[in-house]
Amino acid sequence: MADERRPTPHEEEVHLFVERMAMAFADVGFPRMAARVLFAVMSADEPLTAAEIGERLGVSAAAVSGAVRYLTQFGMLVREPVKGSRRDRYRMPDNPWYEATITKTGLYKNFIDIATAGVDALRGPATPAGERVAEMRDFFVFVQEEIDSLGERWRARRAATGHGPRTDA
């Protein structure tokens, strides 16, 4: 006979949080299964195996596999081997939002490099097309500089609020 255990009110509240956050992330373009996995792991007190994540979400191991691959690629999950097993556990890094946004800014460097080559190909910003591409490049340079500054301010705030390692230690 199947396990007919009913979720506790707390488990139902956590499930609702996971699903609502996943939908909010999906609404802005984040892959929905990756978002569900991310928030399932975030809401767990201990690292979870793929099977445990699948059980919490009611999905297959294959669905979890693709999502954890996506999330580890962006530094939003950390994979750790389970001693004496071929399985892995997944946990949140110490600061996933910083990891995913600040440290992955190679994206902007790539945009800047490609746009710079585009400006050169268009013979500089003297033409309307060259000006549009130069403005796009300058925007990405600005965003990169702001992200670097934002990261410094975030580390200071994080330390001041007791969420991370102290920056003055």
DSSP file (Angstrom, degrees, kcal/mol; ACC not computed):
  #  RESIDUE AA STRUCTURE BP1 BP2  ACC     N-H-->O    O-->H-N    N-H-->O    O-->H-N    TCO  KAPPA ALPHA  PHI   PSI    X-CA   Y-CA   Z-CA
    1    1 A M              0   0    0      0, 0.0     3,-0.1     0, 0.0     0, 0.0   0.000 360.0 360.0 360.0 138.4    0.0    0.0    0.0
    2    2 A A        -     0   0    0      1,-0.1     2,-0.5     2,-0.1     0, 0.0  -0.263 360.0 -93.6 -67.7 152.4    1.3    3.5   -0.9
    3    3 A D        -     0   0    0      1,-0.1    -1,-0.1     2,-0.0     0, 0.0  -0.560  39.2-174.5 -68.8 116.1    2.5    5.9    1.8
    4    4 A E        +     0   0    0     -2,-0.5    -1,-0.1    -3,-0.1     2,-0.1   0.129  27.1 146.7-101.3  19.5   -0.6    8.0    2.5
    5    5 A R        -     0   0    0      1,-0.1    -2,-0.0     0, 0.0     0, 0.0  -0.350  42.3-138.4 -59.4 130.1    1.2   10.3    5.0
    6    6 A R        -     0   0    0     -2,-0.1    -1,-0.1     1,-0.1    -2,-0.1  -0.715  21.7-106.2 -91.9 141.4   -0.3   13.8    4.7
    7    7 A P        -     0   0    0      0, 0.0    -1,-0.1     0, 0.0     0, 0.0  -0.341  35.1-116.0 -64.5 146.1    2.0   16.8    4.7
    8    8 A T     >  -     0   0    0      1,-0.1     4,-2.4     4,-0.0     5,-0.2  -0.350  29.5-104.8 -73.1 162.6    2.0   18.9    7.9
    9    9 A P  H  > S+     0   0    0      0, 0.0     4,-2.2     0, 0.0     5,-0.2   0.891 124.7  53.1 -55.3 -38.2    0.7   22.5    7.7
   10   10 A H  H  > S+     0   0    0      2,-0.2     4,-2.4     1,-0.2     5,-0.2   0.933 108.1  49.2 -62.7 -45.3    4.4   23.6    7.9
   11   11 A E  H  > S+     0   0    0      1,-0.2     4,-2.6     2,-0.2    -1,-0.2   0.878 110.5  51.2 -61.7 -37.8    5.3   21.4    4.9
   12   12 A E  H  X S+     0   0    0     -4,-2.4     4,-2.3     2,-0.2    -1,-0.2   0.895 109.4  49.9 -66.8 -39.4    2.4   22.8    2.9
   13   13 A E  H  X S+     0   0    0     -4,-2.2     4,-2.3     2,-0.2    -2,-0.2   0.905 112.2  47.6 -64.1 -41.8    3.5   26.3    3.7
   14   14 A V  H  X S+     0   0    0     -4,-2.4     4,-2.8     2,-0.2    -2,-0.2   0.927 111.0  51.3 -65.0 -44.4    7.1   25.5    2.6
   15   15 A H  H  X S+     0   0    0     -4,-2.6     4,-2.6     1,-0.2     5,-0.2   0.911 109.8  50.1 -58.5 -42.9    5.8   23.8   -0.6
   16   16 A L  H  X S+     0   0    0     -4,-2.3     4,-2.8     2,-0.2     5,-0.2   0.915 110.0  50.4 -62.8 -43.4    3.7   26.9   -1.3
   17   17 A F  H  X S+     0   0    0     -4,-2.3     4,-2.7     2,-0.2     5,-0.3   0.951 111.4  48.7 -57.6 -49.6    6.8   29.2   -0.8
   18   18 A V  H  X S+     0   0    0     -4,-2.8     4,-2.2     1,-0.2    -2,-0.2   0.930 115.3  43.3 -57.3 -48.3    8.8   27.0   -3.2
   19   19 A E  H  X S+     0   0    0     -4,-2.6     4,-2.3     2,-0.2    -1,-0.2   0.886 114.2  49.3 -69.5 -38.8    6.2   26.9   -5.9
   20   20 A R  H  X S+     0   0    0     -4,-2.8     4,-2.3    -5,-0.2    -2,-0.2   0.920 113.6  46.0 -67.7 -42.6    5.4   30.7   -5.7
   21   21 A M  H  X S+     0   0    0     -4,-2.7     4,-2.5    -5,-0.2     5,-0.2   0.908 111.9  52.3 -65.6 -40.2    9.0   31.7   -5.8
   22   22 A A  H  X S+     0   0    0     -4,-2.2     4,-2.7    -5,-0.3    -2,-0.2   0.913 110.5  47.7 -61.1 -42.6    9.6   29.3   -8.7
   23   23 A M  H  X S+     0   0    0     -4,-2.3     4,-2.3     2,-0.2    -1,-0.2   0.903 110.4  51.9 -65.3 -40.2    6.7   30.8  -10.6
   24   24 A A  H  X S+     0   0    0     -4,-2.3     4,-0.6     2,-0.2    -2,-0.2   0.919 113.1  44.5 -62.9 -42.8    7.9   34.4   -9.9
   25   25 A F  H ><>S+     0   0    0     -4,-2.5     5,-2.2     1,-0.2     3,-1.1   0.910 112.4  52.0 -66.8 -41.8   11.4   33.4  -11.3
   26   26 A A  H ><5S+     0   0    0     -4,-2.7     3,-1.8     1,-0.3    -2,-0.2   0.857 100.6  63.2 -62.7 -34.4    9.8   31.7  -14.3
   27   27 A D  H 3<5S+     0   0    0     -4,-2.3    -1,-0.3     1,-0.3    -2,-0.2   0.740 105.4  45.8 -62.9 -22.3    7.8   34.8  -15.0
   28   28 A V  T <<5S-     0   0    0     -3,-1.1    -1,-0.3    -4,-0.6    -2,-0.2   0.195 132.6 -87.0-107.3  15.9   11.0   36.7  -15.6
   29   29 A G  T < 5S+     0   0    0     -3,-1.8    -3,-0.2     1,-0.3    -2,-0.1   0.418  80.4 137.0 103.7  -1.9   12.6   34.0  -17.8
   30   30 A F      < -     0   0    0     -5,-2.2    -1,-0.3    -6,-0.1    -2,-0.1  -0.589  68.7 -97.0 -75.9 139.0   14.3   31.6  -15.3
   31   31 A P     >  -     0   0    0      0, 0.0     4,-2.2     0, 0.0     5,-0.2  -0.366  32.6-137.5 -58.2 129.6   13.7   27.9  -16.2
   32   32 A R  H  > S+     0   0    0      1,-0.2     4,-2.6     2,-0.2     5,-0.2   0.894  98.9  47.9 -62.6 -44.4   10.8   26.8  -14.0
   33   33 A M  H  > S+     0   0    0      1,-0.2     4,-2.6     2,-0.2    -1,-0.2   0.910 111.6  51.5 -65.6 -39.2   12.2   23.4  -13.0
   34   34 A A  H  > S+     0   0    0      1,-0.2     4,-2.7     2,-0.2    -1,-0.2   0.904 110.8  49.1 -61.2 -39.8   15.5   25.0  -12.1
   35   35 A A  H  X S+     0   0    0     -4,-2.2     4,-2.4     2,-0.2     5,-0.2   0.908 110.1  50.4 -66.3 -41.5   13.7   27.5  -10.0
   36   36 A R  H  X S+     0   0    0     -4,-2.6     4,-1.9     2,-0.2    -2,-0.2   0.929 113.3  45.7 -61.8 -44.3   11.7   24.8   -8.3
   37   37 A V  H  X S+     0   0    0     -4,-2.6     4,-2.5     2,-0.2     5,-0.3   0.929 111.0  53.6 -64.2 -45.2   14.9   22.8   -7.5
   38   38 A L  H  X S+     0   0    0     -4,-2.7     4,-2.4     1,-0.2    -2,-0.2   0.924 113.4  41.1 -55.2 -48.2   16.7   26.0   -6.3
   39   39 A F  H  X S+     0   0    0     -4,-2.4     4,-1.7     2,-0.2    -1,-0.2   0.765 110.8  57.0 -78.5 -24.1   14.0   26.9   -3.8
   40   40 A A  H  < S+     0   0    0     -4,-1.9     4,-0.3    -5,-0.2    -1,-0.2   0.924 112.7  41.9 -66.2 -43.8   13.5   23.3   -2.7
   41   41 A V  H >< S+     0   0    0     -4,-2.5     3,-1.4     1,-0.2    51,-0.2   0.907 112.8  53.8 -68.6 -41.6   17.2   23.1   -1.8
   42   42 A M  H 3< S+     0   0    0     -4,-2.4    -1,-0.2    -5,-0.3    -2,-0.2   0.864 107.4  51.4 -60.6 -35.3   17.1   26.6   -0.3
   43   43 A S  T 3< S+     0   0    0     -4,-1.7     2,-0.3    -5,-0.1    -1,-0.3   0.461  93.8  91.6 -85.0   0.4   14.2   25.6    2.0
   44   44 A A    <   -     0   0    0     -3,-1.4     4,-0.1    -4,-0.3    -3,-0.0  -0.742  68.0-146.3 -95.8 143.8   16.0   22.5    3.3
   45   45 A D  S    S+     0   0    0     -2,-0.3    -1,-0.1     2,-0.1    -4,-0.0   0.757  85.6  34.8 -76.9 -24.7   18.1   22.7    6.4
   46   46 A E  S    S-     0   0    0      1,-0.1    44,-0.1    45,-0.0    -2,-0.0  -0.858 101.3 -82.9-125.6 159.0   20.6   20.1    5.1
   47   47 A P        -     0   0    0      0, 0.0     2,-0.3     0, 0.0    44,-0.2  -0.264  48.4-142.9 -57.6 151.8   22.0   19.3    1.6
   48   48 A L  E     -A   90   0A   0     42,-2.3    42,-3.0    -4,-0.1     2,-0.1  -0.906   4.1-129.4-121.6 146.4   19.7   17.1   -0.5
   49   49 A T  E  >  -A   89   0A   0     -2,-0.3     4,-2.3    40,-0.3    40,-0.2  -0.421  36.8-104.9 -79.3 167.2   20.3   14.3   -3.0
   50   50 A A  H  > S+     0   0    0     38,-0.6     4,-2.8     1,-0.2     5,-0.2   0.883 123.8  53.8 -60.6 -37.7   18.6   14.4   -6.4
   51   51 A A  H  > S+     0   0    0      1,-0.2     4,-2.3     2,-0.2    -1,-0.2   0.907 108.7  48.2 -63.9 -40.8   16.2   11.7   -5.2
   52   52 A E  H  > S+     0   0    0      2,-0.2     4,-2.3     1,-0.2    -2,-0.2   0.886 111.8  49.4 -67.3 -38.1   15.3   13.8   -2.1
   53   53 A I  H  X S+     0   0    0     -4,-2.3     4,-2.1     2,-0.2     5,-0.2   0.943 111.6  49.3 -63.5 -46.9   14.7   16.9   -4.3
   54   54 A G  H  X>S+     0   0    0     -4,-2.8     5,-2.0     1,-0.2     4,-1.9   0.887 110.4  51.0 -59.1 -40.4   12.5   14.9   -6.7
   55   55 A E  H  <5S+     0   0    0     -4,-2.3    -1,-0.2     2,-0.2    -2,-0.2   0.917 110.0  49.2 -64.2 -43.7   10.5   13.5   -3.7
   56   56 A R  H  <5S+     0   0    0     -4,-2.3    -1,-0.2     1,-0.2    -2,-0.2   0.874 121.0  35.9 -62.4 -36.6   10.0   17.0   -2.3
   57   57 A L  H  <5S-     0   0    0     -4,-2.1    -1,-0.2    -5,-0.2    -2,-0.2   0.613 104.9-123.9 -94.4 -13.0    8.8   18.3   -5.7
   58   58 A G  T  <5 +     0   0    0     -4,-1.9     2,-0.3     1,-0.3    -3,-0.2   0.892  69.8 121.9  70.6  39.6    7.0   15.2   -6.9
   59   59 A V      < -     0   0    0     -5,-2.0    -1,-0.3    -6,-0.1    -2,-0.1  -0.808  64.5 -90.0-129.5 169.9    9.1   15.0  -10.1
   60   60 A S     >  -     0   0    0     -2,-0.3     4,-1.7     1,-0.1     5,-0.1  -0.309  31.7-115.6 -77.8 161.3   11.5   12.5  -11.8
   61   61 A A  H  > S+     0   0    0      1,-0.2     4,-2.8     2,-0.2     5,-0.1   0.841 116.0  59.7 -62.7 -34.0   15.2   12.2  -11.2
   62   62 A A  H  > S+     0   0    0      2,-0.2     4,-1.8     1,-0.2    -1,-0.2   0.901 104.0  49.2 -63.6 -40.5   15.7   13.2  -14.9
   63   63 A A  H  > S+     0   0    0      1,-0.2     4,-1.4     2,-0.2    -1,-0.2   0.901 113.7  46.5 -64.6 -40.2   13.9   16.5  -14.3
   64   64 A V  H  X S+     0   0    0     -4,-1.7     4,-2.9     2,-0.2     5,-0.3   0.895 106.8  59.5 -68.0 -40.5   16.1   17.2  -11.3
   65   65 A S  H  X S+     0   0    0     -4,-2.8     4,-1.9     1,-0.2    -2,-0.2   0.917 107.3  44.0 -56.6 -48.9   19.3   16.2  -13.1
   66   66 A G  H  X S+     0   0    0     -4,-1.8     4,-1.9     1,-0.2    -1,-0.2   0.884 114.4  50.8 -64.9 -38.1   18.9   18.8  -15.8
   67   67 A A  H  X S+     0   0    0     -4,-1.4     4,-2.5     2,-0.2    -2,-0.2   0.915 110.1  47.4 -68.3 -43.1   17.9   21.5  -13.3
   68   68 A V  H  X S+     0   0    0     -4,-2.9     4,-2.6     2,-0.2     5,-0.2   0.866 109.9  54.2 -69.0 -32.9   20.9   20.9  -10.9
   69   69 A R  H  X S+     0   0    0     -4,-1.9     4,-1.6    -5,-0.3    -1,-0.2   0.936 111.4  45.8 -61.9 -45.2   23.3   20.9  -13.9
   70   70 A Y  H  X S+     0   0    0     -4,-1.9     4,-1.1     1,-0.2    -2,-0.2   0.929 115.2  46.4 -60.9 -47.5   21.9   24.3  -14.9
   71   71 A L  H  <>S+     0   0    0     -4,-2.5     5,-2.5     1,-0.2     6,-1.0   0.849 111.1  50.3 -70.3 -35.7   22.1   25.7  -11.3
   72   72 A T  H ><5S+     0   0    0     -4,-2.6     3,-1.2     4,-0.2    -1,-0.2   0.855 104.3  60.4 -70.5 -32.4   25.6   24.4  -10.6
   73   73 A Q  H 3<5S+     0   0    0     -4,-1.6    -1,-0.2     1,-0.3    -2,-0.2   0.855 109.7  41.9 -59.3 -36.0   26.8   26.0  -13.8
   74   74 A F  T 3<5S-     0   0    0     -4,-1.1    -1,-0.3    -3,-0.2    -2,-0.2   0.293 116.5-111.4 -97.5   8.6   25.7   29.4  -12.5
   75   75 A G  T < 5S+     0   0    0     -3,-1.2    -3,-0.2     2,-0.2    25,-0.2   0.686  85.8 118.6  73.5  17.3   27.0   28.9   -9.0
   76   76 A M  S   <S+     0   0    0     -5,-2.5     2,-0.3    -6,-0.2    -4,-0.2   0.655  77.0  31.8 -91.6 -16.1   23.6   28.7   -7.5
   77   77 A L  S    S-     0   0    0     -6,-1.0     2,-0.4    15,-0.2    15,-0.2  -0.977  71.2-145.4-134.2 151.4   24.0   25.2   -6.2
   78   78 A V  E     -B   91   0A   0     13,-3.1    13,-2.0    -2,-0.3     2,-0.5  -0.965  13.3-144.1-115.9 133.2   27.1   23.3   -5.0
   79   79 A R  E     -B   90   0A   0     -2,-0.4    11,-0.2    11,-0.2    -2,-0.0  -0.843  19.5-179.6 -99.1 130.8   27.4   19.6   -5.7
   80   80 A E  E     -B   89   0A   0      9,-2.9     9,-3.6    -2,-0.5     2,-0.1  -0.992  27.4-117.8-128.6 136.0   29.1   17.4   -3.0
   81   81 A P  E     -B   88   0A   0      0, 0.0     2,-0.6     0, 0.0     7,-0.3  -0.423  22.7-124.4 -71.0 147.7   29.7   13.7   -3.2
   82   82 A V    >   -     0   0    0      5,-2.5     3,-1.8     3,-0.1     5,-0.2  -0.841  36.8-111.6 -89.4 120.3   28.0   11.4   -0.6
   83   83 A K  T 3  S+     0   0    0     -2,-0.6     3,-0.1     1,-0.3     4,-0.1  -0.254  98.4  10.2 -57.2 132.1   30.8    9.4    1.0
   84   84 A G  T 3  S+     0   0    0      1,-0.2     2,-0.3     2,-0.0    -1,-0.3   0.660 118.2  84.5  75.4  16.6   30.7    5.7    0.1
   85   85 A S  S <  S-     0   0    0     -3,-1.8    -1,-0.2     2,-0.2    -3,-0.1  -0.933  77.3-129.6-143.4 162.8   28.1    6.3   -2.6
   86   86 A R  S    S+     0   0    0     -2,-0.3     2,-0.1    -3,-0.1    -3,-0.1   0.426  81.8  99.5 -91.4   0.2   27.8    7.3   -6.2
   87   87 A R        -     0   0    0     -5,-0.2    -5,-2.5    -4,-0.1     2,-0.3  -0.412  61.2-146.2 -84.4 161.2   25.2    9.9   -5.3
   88   88 A D  E     - B   0  81A   0     -7,-0.3   -38,-0.6    -2,-0.1     2,-0.3  -0.882   4.2-141.5-121.0 156.6   25.7   13.6   -4.8
   89   89 A R  E     -AB  49  80A   0     -9,-3.6    -9,-2.9    -2,-0.3     2,-0.4  -0.858  14.1-145.2-112.1 154.1   24.1   16.1   -2.5
   90   90 A Y  E     +AB  48  79A   0    -42,-3.0   -42,-2.3    -2,-0.3     2,-0.3  -0.964  22.5 165.4-123.7 138.2   23.2   19.6   -3.4
   91   91 A R  E     - B   0  78A   0    -13,-2.0   -13,-3.1    -2,-0.4   -49,-0.1  -0.920  40.0 -95.0-142.0 166.9   23.3   22.7   -1.2
   92   92 A M        -     0   0    0     -2,-0.3   -15,-0.2   -51,-0.2   -16,-0.1  -0.613  42.0-118.2 -79.1 143.1   23.3   26.4   -1.6
   93   93 A P        -     0   0    0      0, 0.0    -1,-0.1     0, 0.0   -15,-0.0  -0.267  39.2 -92.6 -69.3 171.9   26.6   28.2   -1.7
   94   94 A D  S    S+     0   0    0      1,-0.3    -2,-0.1     2,-0.1     0, 0.0   0.842 119.0  11.1 -57.9 -34.8   27.4   30.7    1.1
   95   95 A N  S  > S+     0   0    0      1,-0.1     4,-2.6     2,-0.0    -1,-0.3  -0.593  70.4 172.4-144.5  78.1   26.0   33.6   -0.9
   96   96 A P  H  > S+     0   0    0      0, 0.0     4,-2.8     0, 0.0     5,-0.2   0.819  78.4  55.3 -63.3 -32.3   24.2   32.3   -4.1
   97   97 A W  H  > S+     0   0    0      2,-0.2     4,-1.5     1,-0.2     5,-0.4   0.916 112.3  43.5 -69.5 -40.1   22.9   35.7   -5.1
   98   98 A Y  H  >>S+     0   0    0     -3,-0.3     4,-1.8     2,-0.2     5,-1.6   0.944 114.8  50.7 -64.3 -48.1   26.4   37.2   -5.1
   99   99 A E  H  <5S+     0   0    0     -4,-2.6     5,-0.3     1,-0.2    -2,-0.2   0.913 113.9  43.8 -56.9 -44.9   27.8   34.1   -6.9
  100  100 A A  H  <5S+     0   0    0     -4,-2.8    -1,-0.2   -25,-0.2    -2,-0.2   0.771 127.9  24.9 -76.4 -25.6   25.2   34.1   -9.6
  101  101 A T  H  <5S+     0   0    0     -4,-1.5    -3,-0.2    -5,-0.2    -2,-0.2   0.864 127.2  33.1-106.2 -50.5   25.2   37.9  -10.3
  102  102 A I  T ><5S+     0   0    0     -4,-1.8     3,-1.1    -5,-0.4    -3,-0.2   0.943 121.8  41.8 -78.1 -48.2   28.5   39.4   -9.3
  103  103 A T  T 3 <S+     0   0    0     -5,-1.6     3,-0.3     1,-0.3    -1,-0.2   0.690 110.0  58.6 -76.9 -16.0   31.0   36.6  -10.0
  104  104 A K  T >   +     0   0    0     -6,-0.3     3,-1.4    -5,-0.3    -1,-0.3   0.081  66.9 118.2 -97.7  24.4   29.4   35.6  -13.3
  105  105 A T  T X>  +     0   0    0     -3,-1.1     4,-1.5     1,-0.3     3,-1.0   0.396  40.1  99.8 -77.1   6.9   29.8   39.0  -14.8
  106  106 A G  H 3> S+     0   0    0     -3,-0.3     4,-2.5     1,-0.2    -1,-0.3   0.772  72.2  72.4 -56.3 -23.2   32.0   37.5  -17.5
  107  107 A L  H <> S+     0   0    0     -3,-1.4     4,-2.1     1,-0.2    -1,-0.2   0.926  97.3  44.4 -55.9 -47.5   28.8   37.8  -19.4
  108  108 A Y  H <> S+     0   0    0     -3,-1.0     4,-2.9     2,-0.2    -1,-0.2   0.884 110.0  54.6 -69.4 -37.8   29.1   41.6  -19.6
  109  109 A K  H  X S+     0   0    0     -4,-1.5     4,-2.7     1,-0.2    -1,-0.2   0.918 108.8  49.8 -60.0 -41.7   32.8   41.4  -20.5
  110  110 A N  H  X S+     0   0    0     -4,-2.5     4,-2.5     2,-0.2     5,-0.2   0.928 111.3  48.0 -62.3 -45.4   31.8   39.1  -23.4
  111  111 A F  H  X S+     0   0    0     -4,-2.1     4,-2.8     1,-0.2    -2,-0.2   0.917 112.6  49.8 -59.1 -43.7   29.1   41.6  -24.5
  112  112 A I  H  X S+     0   0    0     -4,-2.9     4,-2.6     2,-0.2    -2,-0.2   0.928 111.5  47.8 -62.5 -46.5   31.6   44.5  -24.3
  113  113 A D  H  X S+     0   0    0     -4,-2.7     4,-2.0     2,-0.2    -1,-0.2   0.919 114.4  45.6 -62.2 -44.6   34.2   42.6  -26.3
  114  114 A I  H  X S+     0   0    0     -4,-2.5     4,-2.1     1,-0.2    -1,-0.2   0.918 113.8  49.0 -66.3 -42.6   31.7   41.7  -29.0
  115  115 A A  H  X S+     0   0    0     -4,-2.8     4,-2.6    -5,-0.2    -2,-0.2   0.890 108.4  53.9 -65.0 -38.2   30.2   45.2  -29.2
  116  116 A T  H  X S+     0   0    0     -4,-2.6     4,-2.2     1,-0.2    -1,-0.2   0.920 109.6  47.7 -61.1 -43.4   33.7   46.7  -29.4
  117  117 A A  H  X S+     0   0    0     -4,-2.0     4,-2.5     1,-0.2    -1,-0.2   0.872 110.5  53.4 -63.8 -35.8   34.5   44.5  -32.4
  118  118 A G  H  X S+     0   0    0     -4,-2.1     4,-1.9     2,-0.2    -2,-0.2   0.904 106.8  50.6 -65.4 -41.3   31.1   45.5  -33.8
  119  119 A V  H  <>S+     0   0    0     -4,-2.6     5,-3.0     1,-0.2    -2,-0.2   0.930 112.0  48.1 -60.8 -45.0   32.0   49.2  -33.5
  120  120 A D  H ><5S+     0   0    0     -4,-2.2     3,-1.6     1,-0.2    -2,-0.2   0.917 110.4  51.1 -61.5 -43.2   35.3   48.6  -35.3
  121  121 A A  H 3<5S+     0   0    0     -4,-2.5    -1,-0.2     1,-0.3    -2,-0.2   0.826 109.1  51.6 -63.6 -31.4   33.5   46.6  -38.0
  122  122 A L  T 3<5S-     0   0    0     -4,-1.9     8,-0.3    -5,-0.2    -1,-0.3   0.268 122.4-108.0 -90.0  12.4   31.1   49.5  -38.5
  123  123 A R  T < 5 -     0   0    0     -3,-1.6     3,-0.5    -5,-0.1    -3,-0.2   0.872  68.6 -61.6  63.9  41.8   34.0   51.9  -38.8
  124  124 A G  S > <S-     0   0    0     -5,-3.0     3,-0.8     1,-0.2     6,-0.1  -0.135  77.5 -54.0  84.7-179.1   33.5   53.6  -35.4
  125  125 A P  T 3  S+     0   0    0      0, 0.0    -1,-0.2     0, 0.0     6,-0.2   0.275 105.6  97.3 -82.9  12.9   30.7   55.5  -33.9
  126  126 A A  T 3  S+     0   0    0     -3,-0.5    -2,-0.1     4,-0.1    -3,-0.1   0.721  76.6  63.4 -75.2 -19.5   30.6   58.0  -36.8
  127  127 A T  S <> S-     0   0    0     -3,-0.8     4,-2.7    -5,-0.3     5,-0.2  -0.671  93.8-113.8 -99.9 159.2   27.7   56.2  -38.5
  128  128 A P  H  > S+     0   0    0      0, 0.0     4,-2.1     0, 0.0     5,-0.1   0.913 119.2  46.1 -57.0 -42.9   24.2   55.7  -37.1
  129  129 A A  H  > S+     0   0    0      2,-0.2     4,-2.2     1,-0.2     5,-0.2   0.926 112.9  49.6 -66.1 -44.0   24.7   52.0  -36.8
  130  130 A G  H  > S+     0   0    0     -8,-0.3     4,-2.4     1,-0.2    -1,-0.2   0.877 110.0  51.9 -61.9 -38.2   28.2   52.4  -35.2
  131  131 A E  H  X S+     0   0    0     -4,-2.7     4,-2.4     2,-0.2    -1,-0.2   0.906 108.7  50.2 -65.0 -42.0   26.8   54.9  -32.7
  132  132 A R  H  X S+     0   0    0     -4,-2.1     4,-2.0     2,-0.2    -2,-0.2   0.924 114.0  44.3 -62.6 -43.6   24.0   52.5  -31.7
  133  133 A V  H  X S+     0   0    0     -4,-2.2     4,-2.5     2,-0.2    -2,-0.2   0.887 112.6  52.0 -69.6 -37.9   26.5   49.7  -31.1
  134  134 A A  H  X S+     0   0    0     -4,-2.4     4,-2.7     2,-0.2    -2,-0.2   0.891 109.6  50.1 -64.0 -39.1   28.9   52.0  -29.3
  135  135 A E  H  X S+     0   0    0     -4,-2.4     4,-2.2     2,-0.2    -2,-0.2   0.897 109.8  50.4 -66.6 -39.1   26.1   53.1  -27.0
  136  136 A M  H  X S+     0   0    0     -4,-2.0     4,-2.2     2,-0.2    -2,-0.2   0.936 111.8  48.2 -61.9 -45.7   25.2   49.5  -26.3
  137  137 A R  H  X S+     0   0    0     -4,-2.5     4,-2.3     1,-0.2    -2,-0.2   0.930 111.2  50.0 -59.4 -46.2   28.9   48.8  -25.5
  138  138 A D  H  X S+     0   0    0     -4,-2.7     4,-2.3     1,-0.2    -1,-0.2   0.857 108.1  53.9 -63.0 -35.1   29.1   51.8  -23.2
  139  139 A F  H  X S+     0   0    0     -4,-2.2     4,-2.8     2,-0.2    -1,-0.2   0.938 109.4  47.3 -63.1 -46.4   25.9   50.7  -21.5
  140  140 A F  H  X S+     0   0    0     -4,-2.2     4,-2.4     2,-0.2    -2,-0.2   0.853 110.2  52.8 -66.3 -33.7   27.5   47.3  -20.7
  141  141 A V  H  X S+     0   0    0     -4,-2.3     4,-2.3     2,-0.2    -1,-0.2   0.936 111.3  47.6 -62.0 -45.9   30.7   48.9  -19.5
  142  142 A F  H  X S+     0   0    0     -4,-2.3     4,-2.6     2,-0.2    -2,-0.2   0.928 111.6  49.3 -60.2 -47.4   28.6   51.0  -17.2
  143  143 A V  H  X S+     0   0    0     -4,-2.8     4,-2.7     1,-0.2    -1,-0.2   0.915 110.3  51.3 -60.4 -43.5   26.6   48.0  -15.9
  144  144 A Q  H  X S+     0   0    0     -4,-2.4     4,-2.2     1,-0.2    -1,-0.2   0.922 111.4  47.2 -60.2 -44.7   29.9   46.1  -15.3
  145  145 A E  H  X S+     0   0    0     -4,-2.3     4,-2.1     1,-0.2    -1,-0.2   0.903 113.2  48.7 -63.9 -40.9   31.3   49.0  -13.3
  146  146 A E  H  X S+     0   0    0     -4,-2.6     4,-3.0     2,-0.2    -2,-0.2   0.884 109.4  52.1 -67.5 -38.2   28.0   49.3  -11.3
  147  147 A I  H  X S+     0   0    0     -4,-2.7     4,-2.5     2,-0.2    -1,-0.2   0.913 108.6  51.0 -64.1 -41.7   27.9   45.6  -10.6
  148  148 A D  H  X S+     0   0    0     -4,-2.2     4,-1.6     2,-0.2    -2,-0.2   0.934 114.4  43.8 -59.9 -45.4   31.5   45.7   -9.3
  149  149 A S  H  X S+     0   0    0     -4,-2.1     4,-2.2     1,-0.2    -2,-0.2   0.896 112.0  53.1 -66.2 -41.3   30.6   48.6   -7.0
  150  150 A L  H  X S+     0   0    0     -4,-3.0     4,-2.8     1,-0.2    -1,-0.2   0.888 105.6  54.9 -61.4 -40.1   27.3   46.9   -6.0
  151  151 A G  H  X S+     0   0    0     -4,-2.5     4,-2.5     2,-0.2    -1,-0.2   0.902 107.1  49.6 -60.9 -42.0   29.2   43.8   -5.0
  152  152 A E  H  X S+     0   0    0     -4,-1.6     4,-1.8     1,-0.2    -1,-0.2   0.924 113.3  46.2 -62.9 -44.3   31.5   45.8   -2.7
  153  153 A R  H  X S+     0   0    0     -4,-2.2     4,-2.4     2,-0.2    -2,-0.2   0.889 111.6  52.3 -66.3 -38.6   28.5   47.4   -1.0
  154  154 A W  H  X S+     0   0    0     -4,-2.8     4,-3.3     2,-0.2     5,-0.2   0.932 107.3  51.5 -63.9 -45.3   26.7   44.1   -0.7
  155  155 A R  H  X S+     0   0    0     -4,-2.5     4,-2.2     1,-0.2    -1,-0.2   0.908 111.8  47.9 -58.2 -41.6   29.6   42.4    1.0
  156  156 A A  H  X S+     0   0    0     -4,-1.8     4,-2.3     2,-0.2    -1,-0.2   0.923 114.9  44.5 -65.2 -44.3   29.8   45.3    3.5
  157  157 A R  H  X S+     0   0    0     -4,-2.4     4,-2.1     2,-0.2     6,-0.2   0.918 111.4  53.4 -66.5 -42.7   26.1   45.1    4.2
  158  158 A R  H  <>S+     0   0    0     -4,-3.3     5,-2.3     1,-0.2     6,-0.8   0.920 112.1  44.7 -58.6 -45.1   26.1   41.4    4.4
  159  159 A A  H ><5S+     0   0    0     -4,-2.2     3,-1.1    -5,-0.2    -1,-0.2   0.902 111.7  53.3 -65.3 -40.9   28.8   41.5    7.0
  160  160 A A  H 3<5S+     0   0    0     -4,-2.3    -1,-0.2     1,-0.3    -2,-0.2   0.806 110.5  46.7 -66.1 -29.5   27.1   44.3    8.9
  161  161 A T  T 3<5S-     0   0    0     -4,-2.1    -1,-0.3    -5,-0.1    -2,-0.2   0.397 115.6-113.7 -94.5   3.5   23.9   42.4    9.2
  162  162 A G  T < 5S+     0   0    0     -3,-1.1    -3,-0.2    -4,-0.3    -2,-0.1   0.687  82.1 119.6  78.0  18.9   25.6   39.2   10.3
  163  163 A H  S   <S+     0   0    0     -5,-2.3    -4,-0.2    -6,-0.2    -5,-0.1   0.573  76.3   9.7 -92.1  -9.6   24.8   37.1    7.2
  164  164 A G  S    S-     0   0    0     -6,-0.8    -2,-0.1    -9,-0.1     3,-0.1  -0.849  99.5 -47.9-152.5-174.1   28.3   36.4    6.1
  165  165 A P        -     0   0    0      0, 0.0     2,-0.2     0, 0.0    -2,-0.1  -0.351  64.4-103.1 -65.2 145.6   31.9   36.6    7.0
  166  166 A R    >   -     0   0    0      1,-0.1     3,-0.6    -7,-0.1   -10,-0.1  -0.472  19.9-148.9 -70.1 137.9   33.1   39.9    8.3
  167  167 A T  T 3  S+     0   0    0      1,-0.2    -1,-0.1   -12,-0.2   -11,-0.1   0.667  96.1  52.5 -81.3 -16.2   35.0   42.0    5.8
  168  168 A D  T 3         0   0    0      1,-0.2    -1,-0.2    -9,-0.0    -2,-0.1   0.303 360.0 360.0-101.3  10.0   37.2   43.6    8.5
  169  169 A A    <         0   0    0     -3,-0.6    -1,-0.2     0, 0.0    -2,-0.1   0.472 360.0 360.0 -82.7 360.0   38.3   40.4   10.1
